[in-house]
Amino acid sequence: MDIQRPSNAKAKKIKRALYVTVAVVVIAGVTLGLSRLKPAAPSVDRGTVWTDTVKRGPMLREVRGLGTLVPLDIHWIAALTTARVDKIVIRPGHLVEPNTVILEMSDPAVAQTLLDAEYQFKGAQADLANLKVQVNSELLSQKANEASVRSDYEQATTDHDLNYKLHQEGLGSEKDEKLSKVRAEQLKIRIGLEEERTRVAADSAAARIQAQEAHVEQARAMYELRKSQADALHVRAGITGVLQLLPVDVGQSVAVGTNIARVADPKKLKAEIKIAETQAKDIVIGQSATVDTRNGIVNGHVIRIDPSVVNGTVTVDVGIDDPLPLGARADLSVDGTITLENLKDVLYVGRPVHGQTDATISLFKVMPDDSDAERVNVKLGRSSVNTVEILSGLQVGDKVILSDMSQWDNVDRIRLK
């Protein structure tokens, strides 16, 4: 006998719905949990990173740049006339003295003008000599006139004195006495006039001679100028040193003012150092410096700072205080380091690859277990060539990664292996 069983379809549907609901809740929970999990920290080879430990103490601020040795005193020789190069006597690299002839040039016009100037000078000298004879003759003639009038005056005075005595004694007439007196007074006036004419003649003679002497000096100056131009065709070094540059060749024509040679003293050199414009703001004249010539390091000091910026750098001239090592010469490439200041007690660390003065950057700080590194924000202060001051974000003893970590900018933690 079959017994009818109660239907459980409805219960099965409820169970199925319950299972589906639980499964959805579980899947959603797992998905949410997984979404909240942090991605695994990337691994970085420990040997590929550069680390340093934060320290406290004195920090020497320095800036460094590349440069060259250049002569302290450079003597450029320019052409004084338009001329043609006939002969090159010596080539660059030779030691020279002030009178050493470097090259010889020619210009027919210079020889002609020199000859004209010489004749004009000699003519002016002859005119001066002739004028001196002429004015002396005129002055002597005037002095003779003055002496003649003075002689007449003295004779007239004697005649008057004699006529006066004779008139007083009744031996001479009053008329003769008065006529002799008048003549003596007239001659006295003439003496004054002749004396004045003599002074005028002497002043006139001096003025005429001075004018002619000025003309002679003008002719002399022109002659010396033409002579110097002719002498300049034999180009001389002018100073003791080394001939460095000779930018002309035989047969070449040069214009007035063209630089035809450069001479410098090889024993007096300075270093021209190119410093980045961002690092040059604290440099002042007189600061100590060192120059690495690749064959020795010499001490020096800042003697000049270029006021302009060229291609992002400032040129700083460093005077050399120590004797230069062997092999040091003009245009030699050198490294220059300038000492800015000595900070007594600061927190500092090695300079990061991308760390700039007074900037806030992020660095990876190595954890105490030395297996992980975590990103931290660090405020930098004053910087030097290899070190930088720490204002905040790190403590003494912290180890940080200083090498370029830009490829890990999207993570805050790395694993060191």
C-alpha positions in Angstrom: 0.0 0.0 0.0 1.5 3.3 -1.1 1.6 6.1 1.4 1.7 9.7 0.0 4.8 11.6 1.3 4.5 15.4 2.0 6.2 17.5 -0.8 9.6 19.3 0.2 10.1 21.3 -3.0 9.5 24.5 -1.1 12.2 23.6 1.5 14.7 22.8 -1.3 14.1 26.2 -2.8 14.7 27.9 0.5 17.9 26.0 1.1 19.1 26.8 -2.4 18.4 30.5 -1.9 20.2 30.4 1.4 23.3 28.7 -0.1 23.4 31.3 -2.9 23.1 34.1 -0.4 25.9 32.7 1.8 28.1 32.2 -1.2 27.5 35.8 -2.5 28.3 37.1 1.0 31.4 35.1 1.3 32.6 36.0 -2.2 32.0 39.7 -1.5 33.8 39.5 1.8 36.8 37.8 0.3 36.9 40.4 -2.5 36.6 43.3 -0.1 39.4 41.8 2.1 41.6 41.2 -0.9 41.0 44.8 -2.1 42.1 46.2 1.2 45.3 44.2 1.3 48.5 46.2 0.5 50.5 45.0 -2.5 53.6 43.1 -1.7 56.6 45.4 -1.3 58.9 45.2 -4.3 62.4 43.8 -3.8 65.6 45.8 -4.4 69.1 44.4 -4.7 71.0 45.8 -1.7 74.1 46.1 -3.8 72.5 48.5 -6.2 71.7 51.2 -3.7 73.9 53.7 -1.9 73.2 54.4 1.7 74.5 56.7 4.4 74.0 57.2 8.1 72.8 60.5 9.6 75.4 62.2 11.7 75.7 65.3 13.9 78.8 67.4 14.0 80.8 69.9 11.9 80.1 70.1 8.2 82.3 71.8 5.7 80.3 73.6 3.0 81.9 73.5 -0.4 81.0 73.9 -4.1 82.8 72.3 -6.9 83.2 72.9 -10.6 85.2 72.1 -13.7 87.5 74.7 -15.3 90.8 75.4 -17.0 94.1 77.1 -16.2 94.5 80.5 -18.0 97.3 83.0 -17.9 96.9 85.7 -15.2 98.5 88.3 -17.6 97.8 88.0 -21.3 99.5 90.3 -23.8 97.7 90.6 -27.1 99.7 92.2 -29.9 97.7 94.1 -32.5 98.6 95.4 -35.9 99.3 99.1 -35.9 99.0 99.5 -39.6 97.5 97.6 -42.6 100.3 95.3 -43.7 101.3 92.0 -45.3 102.9 89.1 -43.4 106.3 88.4 -45.0 107.9 86.0 -42.6 107.1 84.1 -39.4 110.2 84.0 -37.2 109.0 81.8 -34.4 106.0 79.6 -33.8 103.7 79.2 -30.7 105.4 77.4 -27.8 108.7 79.3 -28.0 110.0 81.2 -25.0 110.2 84.9 -25.8 111.8 88.1 -24.4 110.4 91.6 -24.8 112.5 92.3 -27.9 112.1 88.9 -29.5 110.9 89.3 -33.1 107.9 87.0 -33.7 107.1 87.9 -37.4 108.0 90.5 -40.0 105.5 92.4 -42.1 105.8 95.0 -44.9 103.8 98.1 -46.1 105.2 100.5 -48.7 102.9 103.3 -47.5 104.4 103.2 -44.0 108.0 103.7 -45.4 106.8 106.6 -47.5 105.0 108.3 -44.6 108.0 107.7 -42.4 110.3 109.5 -44.9 107.9 112.4 -45.2 107.6 112.7 -41.4 111.4 112.7 -41.1 111.8 115.5 -43.6 109.1 117.6 -41.9 110.7 117.1 -38.5 114.1 118.1 -39.8 112.6 121.1 -41.6 110.8 122.2 -38.4 114.1 122.0 -36.6 115.9 124.1 -39.2 113.1 126.7 -39.1 113.5 126.8 -35.3 117.2 127.4 -35.5 116.7 130.1 -38.1 114.0 131.8 -36.0 116.3 131.8 -33.0 119.0 133.6 -35.0 116.5 136.1 -36.3 114.9 137.0 -33.1 118.3 137.2 -31.3 119.4 139.6 -34.0 116.3 141.8 -33.7 116.6 141.7 -29.9 120.3 142.8 -30.1 119.4 145.6 -32.5 116.7 146.8 -30.1 119.1 146.6 -27.1 121.7 148.6 -29.2 119.0 151.3 -29.7 118.3 151.4 -26.0 122.0 151.6 -25.2 122.4 154.5 -27.7 119.5 156.4 -26.2 120.8 155.8 -22.7 124.2 157.1 -23.8 122.6 160.3 -25.3 120.7 160.7 -22.0 123.8 160.5 -19.9 125.6 163.0 -22.2 122.5 165.4 -22.1 122.5 165.1 -18.3 126.2 166.0 -18.1 125.6 169.0 -20.5 122.7 170.2 -18.3 124.7 170.0 -15.1 127.5 172.0 -16.8 125.2 174.7 -18.2 123.4 174.9 -14.8 126.8 175.6 -13.0 127.8 178.1 -15.6 124.5 179.9 -15.4 124.8 180.0 -11.6 128.2 181.5 -11.9 127.1 184.0 -14.5 129.3 182.5 -17.2 126.5 180.9 -19.2 123.1 181.9 -20.5 119.8 180.8 -19.0 118.6 179.7 -22.4 121.4 177.1 -22.8 120.6 175.8 -19.3 116.9 175.3 -20.0 117.5 173.8 -23.5 119.9 171.2 -22.0 117.4 170.4 -19.3 114.6 169.9 -21.8 116.8 167.7 -24.0 117.8 165.5 -20.9 114.1 165.1 -19.9 113.2 164.0 -23.5 116.0 161.5 -23.6 114.9 160.2 -20.2 111.4 159.5 -21.6 112.9 157.9 -24.7 114.9 155.6 -22.4 111.7 154.4 -20.8 110.1 153.8 -24.2 113.2 151.9 -25.4 113.2 149.8 -22.3 109.6 148.9 -22.9 110.3 148.1 -26.5 113.1 145.8 -25.4 110.8 144.0 -23.0 108.2 143.6 -25.7 110.8 142.4 -28.2 112.1 139.8 -25.7 108.5 138.6 -25.0 107.7 138.5 -28.7 110.9 136.5 -29.4 110.1 134.0 -26.6 106.5 133.6 -27.9 107.7 133.1 -31.5 110.3 130.5 -30.4 107.7 128.7 -28.3 105.4 128.5 -31.2 108.1 127.1 -33.5 109.2 124.7 -30.7 105.6 123.4 -30.5 105.6 122.9 -34.3 108.9 121.0 -33.9 107.4 118.8 -31.1 104.4 118.2 -33.3 106.7 117.1 -36.2 108.7 115.1 -33.7 105.6 113.3 -32.5 104.5 112.5 -36.0 107.9 111.3 -36.9 108.0 109.0 -33.8 104.6 107.7 -34.6 105.5 106.9 -38.1 108.8 105.4 -36.9 106.9 103.2 -34.3 104.6 102.1 -37.1 107.6 101.1 -39.2 109.2 99.4 -36.2 105.9 97.6 -35.5 106.3 95.8 -38.9 108.9 93.8 -37.0 106.4 92.4 -34.4 108.0 91.9 -31.0 106.8 90.0 -28.0 106.8 92.9 -25.6 107.0 90.8 -22.4 108.9 87.7 -21.1 106.8 84.6 -21.5 105.6 82.1 -24.1 104.2 82.7 -27.5 100.7 81.1 -27.2 98.8 82.0 -30.3 99.7 83.2 -33.8 96.5 83.4 -35.9 98.2 84.6 -39.1 100.1 83.1 -41.9 102.7 84.2 -44.5 101.2 86.2 -47.3 98.1 87.2 -45.3 97.1 90.9 -45.1 96.0 92.2 -41.8 94.0 95.3 -41.0 94.7 97.9 -38.3 93.8 96.6 -34.8 93.8 92.9 -35.8 95.2 90.7 -33.1 98.2 88.9 -34.6 99.9 87.3 -31.6 99.3 86.4 -28.0 102.0 86.1 -25.4 101.6 85.1 -21.7 103.7 84.3 -18.7 103.4 80.6 -18.1 104.5 81.0 -14.5 101.5 83.2 -13.6 98.3 81.2 -14.1 94.8 81.3 -12.5 91.9 78.8 -12.6 88.6 79.7 -14.2 86.1 77.5 -12.5 82.5 77.1 -13.8 80.1 76.9 -10.9 76.4 76.1 -11.2 74.3 79.2 -10.8 72.3 77.6 -8.0 75.5 77.0 -6.0 77.3 80.3 -6.7 75.1 82.6 -4.6 77.2 82.2 -1.4 80.6 82.7 -3.1 82.5 85.8 -2.2 85.9 87.2 -3.1 88.7 86.0 -0.7 87.2 82.5 0.1 89.8 79.7 0.1 89.8 77.2 -2.6 91.8 74.2 -3.9 92.6 73.3 -7.5 93.2 69.7 -8.7 95.5 69.8 -11.7 95.4 66.0 -12.1 99.1 66.1 -11.1 98.7 67.6 -7.7 96.4 69.8 -5.6 97.3 73.5 -5.0 95.7 76.0 -2.7 94.3 79.3 -3.8 91.6 81.9 -3.2 88.7 83.5 -5.1 89.9 86.7 -6.9 86.9 87.4 -9.2 83.3 86.4 -9.7 81.7 86.9 -13.1 78.6 89.1 -12.7 76.7 87.3 -15.5 75.4 83.7 -15.9 76.4 81.8 -19.1 74.8 78.5 -19.9 73.6 78.0 -16.4 77.1 78.6 -14.8 79.0 81.4 -13.2 82.7 81.8 -13.9 84.8 82.2 -10.7 88.5 83.1 -11.0 90.8 81.4 -8.4 94.2 82.8 -7.8 96.9 80.2 -7.2 98.8 80.6 -3.9 101.1 77.5 -4.1 103.8 76.7 -6.7 102.2 74.9 -9.6 103.1 71.2 -10.2 105.1 70.1 -13.2 103.0 69.9 -16.3 100.7 72.7 -15.3 100.1 75.0 -18.3 97.5 77.2 -19.9 94.2 75.6 -21.0 94.8 72.6 -18.8 91.5 71.1 -17.5 91.2 71.2 -13.7 88.7 70.7 -10.9 88.1 73.5 -8.4 86.6 73.3 -4.9 85.7 76.5 -3.1 85.1 76.5 0.7 82.0 78.5 1.6 81.8 78.0 5.4 82.4 75.5 8.3 79.2 74.7 10.1 80.0 73.8 13.7 77.2 71.5 14.9 74.5 70.4 12.5 72.6 67.2 11.6 73.8 66.1 8.2 74.0 63.1 5.8 75.5 62.3 2.4 73.9 64.4 -0.4 71.1 62.6 -2.2 71.1 62.3 -6.0 68.1 64.7 -6.4 68.5 66.8 -3.2 68.7 70.5 -3.5 69.3 73.2 -0.9 66.3 74.2 1.2 64.0 71.6 -0.4 61.7 68.9 1.0 62.2 65.5 -0.6 61.2 61.9 0.1 63.9 59.3 1.0 63.7 55.6 1.9 64.8 55.1 5.5 66.2 51.7 6.2 64.3 49.9 9.1 66.2 48.7 12.1 66.0 45.1 10.9 67.9 46.2 7.8 65.5 44.2 5.6 63.0 46.9 4.6 63.0 50.6 3.8 60.1 53.0 4.2 59.6 56.3 2.5 59.9 59.4 4.8 59.7 63.2 4.0 62.9 65.0 4.8 63.5 68.8 5.0 67.0 69.7 3.7 69.0 72.8 4.6 72.3 74.0 3.4 74.3 71.8 1.1 77.8 71.0 0.2 79.5 69.0 -2.5 79.0 65.6 -0.8 76.8 66.4 2.3 73.6 68.2 3.1 72.1 69.6 6.3 69.0 67.9 7.7 66.4 70.2 9.2 63.7 67.7 10.0 62.5 64.1 9.1 65.5 62.2 10.3 67.5 61.6 13.5 71.1 60.7 14.3 71.8 57.1 13.4 69.1 56.8 10.8 70.2 55.0 7.6 68.8 56.3 4.3 69.1 55.4 0.7 70.7 58.3 -1.3 70.8 56.8 -4.8 68.2 57.4 -7.5 65.0 55.7 -6.5 62.7 57.4 -9.0 61.5 54.0 -10.4 59.9 53.3 -7.0 58.0 56.6 -6.8 54.7 54.7 -6.7 55.5 52.7 -3.6 56.1 53.7 0.1 58.0 50.6 1.1 60.7 48.3 -0.5 62.3 45.1 0.6 66.1 44.9 0.5 67.6 41.6 -0.5 
